Amino acid sequence: MNRKGCPDEYPISLLINGYEIAVFQLTKYNLDDWTYGYLFSEGFIQDANEIETIVINEEQSTINVSLRTNFDDEQFFSKKKHYTAGCGRGVTFFSMTDVKNFEKVTSNVSYQLSYLLKKRSEFAQNSELYLETGGMHGACIIDQTGRMTIREDIGRHNAVDKIIGYAIKNHLLPERLILLTTGRVSYEMLSKAAKFGFPVIGSRTAATKQAVQLAKYLNIEVVGYLRGKMATIYTSAGRVENDVTGEFELVINIEGGN
């Protein structure tokens, strides 16, 4: 495969009502979606309508957000920051203890494993930035009709924030959405998915032990190593039915992640 270029990343400062939150390494695509998703995932907003304006200045590498409500900067800056692992380093204000207080997922939706494998393949075939550079992470949501929406970024957590931002901007309900990601499902990735309420998360790679523990506690189904002839179902929420026959490597209900 011929690569046309290297992955892009830029330091971009996020400001809320004039207060700088942090500087993030981001790919300059769908930055409005990222802004909505990050602010929602981190608890700055509970609804897209709480944002009055977003001004993205690529020359100055800033994203300025005005909220309709007062921003309690002392409350958020008093919280301990947790820096995320992996490329496109980010910051989260939620600890594992905080995430355990999220609402548990009650959706009774279920899917066949063959369907998840098929959609994972479609996801890979339609990840344009990855196909161009070979160095991007992606996240996508699949709705109940099978329609897929993809967002990409140098950072796996940024890509998830972008797709969550797309979902809340369009007032999508999580009950019948699947989240797929190319990245490792770590605790901060699980927390983002849990905050929105995804019932099923699939990844082409592993989930960490901490993420699996949180997923089980919050009743979220996590399926890792979604590849051609293999999959690992880390949890036991009953939302994935194994309908794959023949030569296939399936591991079910692991007590911990990698």
N, C-alpha and C positions, 0 to 999 in steps of 0.2 A: 504493500500500500504506500503510495506517495504522500508524504506529509507536506503541507503547504506552509506551515509556520509553527512557531512555538506558542504555548499557552500564554495568555496575557494575565497579569495581575498588577493592581495598582493600590497604593495606600489611600484610603478614602476616609475622611473624618465625618462622623455622624453627630449632628447637633440637634437637640430637642429644645425648642423655645429658647435658643441661644446658648444652651449648655452643651459642651462637648462631652459625649458619652465615651467614645473611644475611637481609635483609628483602626480600620479593618483592611485586610488584603482582599480585594475583590476583583472579579472580572467584570468589565463594563458592559454587561448585557442585563437587561431587565432589572435595573437598579431600583425602580419604583416598586416592583414586586418584592425585592429583597427588603426594602425599607418597611413595607407593611408586614412582611413575615417576621422579620427580626423583632420589631416592636411588639407584635402579638406574642411571639414565642417567649419573649423575656418579660411579659407582663406589663409593659408600658401602656398598652391599649388592650381592650377586650373586644373591640369592634372596629371595623374599617372606618366607620363614620366619625370616630373620635379624632381622626386626622383632618385638619383643615386644609393645609397645603404641604406639598413636598417640592422643594426647589433643588434640583441636581445641577451642580456646577462642575463639569468635568475638568475645566481648565484649572480651577482652584482645588479640585479633588475634595469637594464637600457635598454633603447631603444635609440640607436644612429643613427640619420638620417643625411645623406649627401645629400644636394640638388645640382642640377646642376646649379642653379642660386644663386646669393648672397642673403643671408638672412639679411634683415634689422631689426636687433634686437632692435634698438632704436625705430623704428616705432611701433613694437608690444608691447614692454615693456612699452611704454608710454600710451598704451590703458588701460582703466579700466577693471579689471577682474570681471566677474560675476560668482559666485559660484552656481552650480546647486543644486537643492533640491533632496532629496531621497538618496537611497543607492548607494554606489560606487561614492561618491561625486566627481564631476569634475569641470572644469572651462571653461567658454566660453568668448571670446573676443568680441562677438557681442551683442549690446544692441537692444532693440525693434526697436529703430529708424534706426539702421543699417539694420535690417531685412526687414523693409519696403522698402528699396532701392533695394532689390533683384528683379530679373525679375519675372513678373507674369507668372503663368502657363497657357498655351494656348491649351493644349491637349484636343481633343474632344472625348476621350475614355469614354465609359460608361460600367457599370456592373450591373447585377442583385443582389439585396440584398441577395438572397438565395445563390449565388455563394460566396459572401464574408463570409457568415456564415459557409458554407461548408469548405472553405479554413482556416478560423479561427480554426475550429475543427481539421483539419489535422495538422495545426501548433502545436496545443497543444499536439496532439498524437505523434508528432515527435520531441519534444523538449527534447533531451536525458538528458542534465544536470539537467533540472528542474525535470524530472521524477526520476532521481537518488537522488536528494537532497531536492526537494520541495522548494528551495529558490533561484532560478535563474530567471532573466529576459531574454526575448528573442526578437529578431526582425527577420523578414523574408521578402523577396521579392518574388513576384509571377510574372512570365513573361507571355507573351501573349499565350503561349502554356499550361499554368497552372502549369509549373514546379516551385517548391518551393525550396528556399535556405534559411537556418536558421543559425543564429549566436546567441550565448548566452553569458551572463556576469552577474556579481553581480549587475552592474549598468545598468539601462534602457537606458541611453544615450550612455554608452559604447557599448551596443549591437547594437544600431542604427548606431554608427560610424563603427562598424565591418561590418555590412551589406552594408553600403555605400562604405566602402573600397573595399569589394569584387566586388561591381558593377563597380567602376571606374577602378580597376585592369583589369577587363575583358571587359572594354570599352562598358558597357551596356548603352543603351539610356533610359532616364526616362519616355518617353512619354507613354509607355504601360506597366509600372511596377506598381504594388501595393505594398505599404509598410504596413506591419502589425507589431504591437508591443504589448507586454504584459503590458507595463507601461502607466502611465498617460501621456497624450500629453500636456506638458507645453510649454511655449514660446521657450525655448532652444531646445526642441525636435522638435517643428514645424520649427524652424530656420534651423536645420540640414536637415530636409526633403525638405524644400523650397530651400536651397542652391543647392541640387542635382536636384530638379525639379519634385518630385513625384506628380502626379495629384490626387492620392487618398491615404489617410492614414486611417487605421483602428486600433482600440485598443479594448482590452477586458475591459477597464475601461474608466475613464472620460477624457475630455479635459478641460483645464482651460479657463477662460473667455478671458485672454490675447491671448492664442493660437488661440481661435476661431476668435477673431477680426483680427489677422494677417492672418489666413487662408482665411477669407472672402476677405480681401484686396488683397491677392496674388492669389486668384482664385483656392484654393486648397480645395478639398472635404475631410471633416473629419467625420468619423463615429465612435462613441464610444459605449461602453457597448455591443460589439459584442459577444453575448452569445446565448445559445440554442434557446430561444424564446423571445429575446429582442434585440433592437438596438436603438441608438440615432443618427440621422443625424443632425449634428450641423450646417452645411453650406448649401448653395443653388447653388452649381456649376452645378447641373444637371447631375452628373456622376454616380449616384446610383439610380436604378429603383426599387421601392418596388413591388416585385412580390410574396411576402409571404402572404398566406391566412390562415384563421383559427385563432386559439387562438395565438395571437402574440402581444407583447407590442412594439409599435414603436412610437418614438417621433421625430418630424421633425422640422428642422429649428429653433433651439433655439437661442435666441439673445445673450446668454452668456454661459460660461462653468461653471464648478463646482470648 
